Amino acid sequence: MSIATRISALVIGVAVVMAALAIAVTASTEYQLARRQVVLSAEATVLSRPDLQVAIYNRDEPALQRVLAGFLDSSSVSLAAARDSLGEVLAHRAPEGEHTGGLPPFWSLRHELPVTDVGLQVLDEDLQPADDGWWSAFLRPDRTLHLTLPVFTAVNPVQRGLRALDFYTALSEPAAKASRRVMGYVQLDITRQALLQSTQAAVARVAYISLSVIVLSGLVVIVLSRRITRGLSQLASLAEQVATGQVQQTVQIKADREITNVAQVLNRFIGGVSEYRRANDVGQRLLSMKVEERTSQLSQREQELDKAAEEITQTRDQLRQLSYYDSLTSLPNRRLFTEQLDLLLDLNERNGQILALLFLNLDNFQRINDSLGHGAGDLALREVGRRLTSCVRQSDRVAHHADTDRTIDVSRLGGDEFTVVLNQLDSVDSAALVAQRLVDALLDPMQIEGNEVVIKPSIGIAIAPRDGSSVEALLKAAGVAMHHAKASSHETVLYYDSEMDAVAVGRLQLEADLRRAVERKQLVLHYQPQVNTTNGAVAGAEALLRWEHPEHGLVPPLDFIPIAEEIGAIAELGNWVLEEVCRQLKALDESGLKLPHMSVNVSAFEFNNAFVQRVSQVLQRYGLAGERLELGLSEAIMTNKNPATLQGLQALRALGVRLAVDDFGMGYSPLAYLGHYPLDELKINRSFIEGCDSGEEAARLLVGIIALARSLRLDMVAEGVETEAQCRFLIDQGAQVMQGYLFSRPVPEEELRQLLSPWHFVEQVQDIRG
């Protein structure tokens, strides 16, 4: 190939590449602009339609259909749908003649986006996010671009009885523009084929211009290069002939003066080159063969050495990672934490600086492993490590970390235990600021395998050198403070205090005593009757566990049940309670005293397949019908989306066992589970009963709970009824079955027998009803 041809090919090739880049950039830019225009248009439509808020609030499908029709004016929109704040589809609409098909799940459209953000996702066949750029649209135009727009409102969307006027009035208020309350979502499916078509005109213009430039530049380059390189081509041909020994005599070249001068120099060497070449040709060939052989050997050995060095480096890095970092979270492990903290303590002691150690434990983390599986637990631990690291990196204003390659600001000691080291603190109180930031970060719900999980931490803080000058002493102090925070009902973060040591020793003894409480026959049951206020009959009774400790006396369940769950003894206690309740029911039947059913509370830590089998076995052993036993299930059980939970509840329902929600409304659980699981009864917690007869807000809340139970056709038991005024209020609202100190405190089995006489509560109920 000649030099002119090469130059021409190079220039034309560069022009072609630049044209291709220009076309690609233009197409991508136009595609992004078209997509942005659709999004902005959709956002403007949502903001301009306040009636959309009213339609979503009222779940008015015809009104939603009318609103959604406005979104279909764009040719690129193939489907419009309205969803509520939980993602449930309220209405959807497609252009006439087109089939809507199935709507993708809401979680796949949002993928952990904040509820107030606009979502723009392209999903693959596995409902996972895919690339939404122009190149992806060009390769896979059949994939739909899913746009989800939050519908904001200036009113409280959970308030009942709102009218359309309330929404329009709220829009005129000054604070309306700052509202971040999400009423629901508008989902638009955008056809990427239509977006690509909208870019064709701009791309065609750039392509035509580029093609013209390529043709013009090619012609110019060909003409100029041939003119410039004509003499060079002749000179190159002469040089090649001289190098091969073909030219033995001088030659003449007609070209520019510079090229002619070069030709004259070559002519002077032509005579001697040929002879020299012949003399050295044989030796040169032999030398070339030796050099090539040696070069090949050296190159092979160099590759082998590079490979060996790379393997050694990788092995060394892997050994270091395994030795000093946790394999699950990639955080520093106990070994690296201990080594580096020891160095930091020495430096702080020398410089007189303050260091804080935060010992963090996740409350009831075992519940995630038991309900969702250990795989979900591992994902939760990774997310906890990520959030802790993110928070600590923002704490420079209160602490400075040592300048080292192995930072231990956040470490995982094992299980669900983490530590945070705050070095060079400006004050002792600054540690609490960081600790509260960690608590707030972890309380934010996280999505684990499609389940919303809230993790509550307990944090103990130890200060060096005040609470200890060694790693062991500091860890012990922080651990003691953490256990006190875990045992506290209102404190999440606690500083270590020397008085805690005595309490910690007492707790260890209490744990040891609790492990042997069943063996030593120290557990007893007390029973609180549930009275039907329509006729005064005892509708049932709740069995409440008590621990008769030889030193501390009668210990209520609030003091030892959390300890039993923490140390893994709750299953043994639950088996004993189930056995004893069925034995007492059988004994009452044999005595001629009929108790319709007995209620037993079940911890989330003991609810599994083994528990369901245990219930079946105990009922069969004592010959009791399933409806004689009622299980009070915590909301932690009911909100578990593990299919095994639903299977277990259905198996219990097949046995005839009554299922009740205990302490309804006290957790952070959504109400969707009430319709998802087979339930018989709601137990209204005493906190909703207090003040219902005097406080308007408490009364409205209680009335709402009663109405909810009625609409779901669930029985109700009002717990903690202590005054006649509370009882009358509940009767007026339609609640019938109540339990509380107004009728009886929890009593032993002997006193319960006296309360089961047919007319025991009749006179009291008649006096209350007037």
Buried (B, 14 or more C-beta within 10 A) or exposed (E): EBBBEEBBBEBBEEBBEEBEEBBBEBBBEBBBBBBEBBBEBBBEBBEEBBBBBBBBBBBBBEBBBBBBEBBBEBEBBBBBBBBBBEBEEBBBBBBEEEEBEEBBEBBBBBEEBEEEEBBBBBBEEEBEEBEBEBEBBBEEBEBBBBBBBBBBBBBEBEEEEBEBEBBBEBBEEEEBEEBEBBBBBBBBBBBBBBBBBBBEEBBEEBBEEBEEBBEEBBEEBBEBBBEEBBBBBBBEEBBEBBEEBEBEEEBEBEBEEEBBEBBEEBBEEBEEBBEEBEEEEEEEEEEEEEEEEEEEEEEEEEEEEEEEEEEEEEEEEEEEEEEBBBEEBBBBBBEBBBBBBEEBBEEBEEEEBBBBBBBBBBBBBBBBBBBBBEEBBBBBBBBBBBBBBEBBEEBEEBBBBBEEEBBBBBBBBEEBBBBBBBBBBEEEEBBBBBBEBBBEBBBEEBBBEEBBBEBBBBBBBBBBBBBBBEBEBBBBBBBBBBBBBBBEEEEBBBBBEEEBEEBBEEBEEBBEBBBEBBEEEBBBBBBBBBBBBEEBBBBBBBBBBBBBBEEEEEBEBEEBBBBBBBEEBBBBBBBBBBBBBBBBBBEBBEEEBEBBBBBBBBBBBBBBEEBBEBBBEBBEEBEBEBEBBBBBBBBBBBBBBBEBBBEBBEBBBEBEBBBBBBBBBEEEBEEEBBEBBEBBBBBBBBBBBBBBBEEEEBBEBBBEBBEBBEEEEBBBBBBBBBBBBBBBBBBEBEBBBBBBEBBBEBBEBEEBBEBBEEEBBBEBBEEBEE
